[in-house]
Amino acid sequence: MYKRQLVKLGTTVIWQLQLAASAAGNLAYSHSFKVPLKAEVGALVSVTIDGTSVCNANIAGYEI
């Protein structure tokens, strides 16, 4: 089973990663960007995780 993580700026994917999950769906993953992702003030930024189990995502450490 795979989980695909997408970071979107509006509807445009600006970063993506595919991770393999165990059969039980147990997976913990943390990522820090060496070069920060940037968006214009007021732009919609979102995280989408594709998969069949419960998933959570956080975006933290931003600055405007």
C-alpha positions in Angstrom: 0.0 0.0 0.0 1.3 3.5 -0.9 0.4 6.9 0.4 1.0 9.9 -1.8 1.6 13.3 -0.2 0.9 16.5 -2.3 1.6 20.1 -1.3 -0.5 22.4 -3.5 -0.4 26.1 -4.3 -3.9 26.7 -5.4 -4.5 23.7 -7.7 -0.8 23.3 -8.8 1.3 20.6 -7.1 4.5 22.2 -5.9 5.9 19.2 -4.1 5.0 15.5 -3.9 6.3 12.3 -2.3 5.1 8.7 -2.4 5.6 6.5 0.7 5.1 2.8 1.3 3.0 2.0 4.3 2.8 -1.3 6.1 -0.1 -3.7 5.7 -1.4 -2.4 9.0 -1.1 1.2 7.7 1.4 2.2 10.4 3.5 5.0 9.2 5.0 8.1 10.8 6.9 10.5 8.6 8.4 14.0 9.1 9.9 16.2 6.4 11.8 19.5 6.6 12.4 21.4 3.4 16.0 22.5 2.9 14.8 25.2 0.6 11.4 26.6 1.9 8.3 26.4 -0.3 7.0 29.9 -1.0 3.6 31.3 -1.8 2.2 34.8 -2.3 0.4 36.5 0.6 -3.2 35.3 0.6 -2.5 32.3 -1.7 -4.2 29.0 -0.8 -1.6 26.3 0.3 -2.9 22.8 1.1 -1.7 19.3 1.8 -3.4 16.3 0.3 -2.7 12.7 1.4 -4.1 9.9 -0.9 -4.7 6.6 0.8 -7.3 4.3 2.3 -6.6 4.9 6.0 -6.9 7.9 8.3 -4.1 10.4 7.7 -3.2 13.8 9.2 -0.9 16.5 8.0 0.6 19.7 9.4 2.2 22.7 7.8 4.3 24.6 10.3 7.2 27.0 10.5 6.0 29.4 7.8 6.7 33.1 7.5 5.2 36.0 5.5 
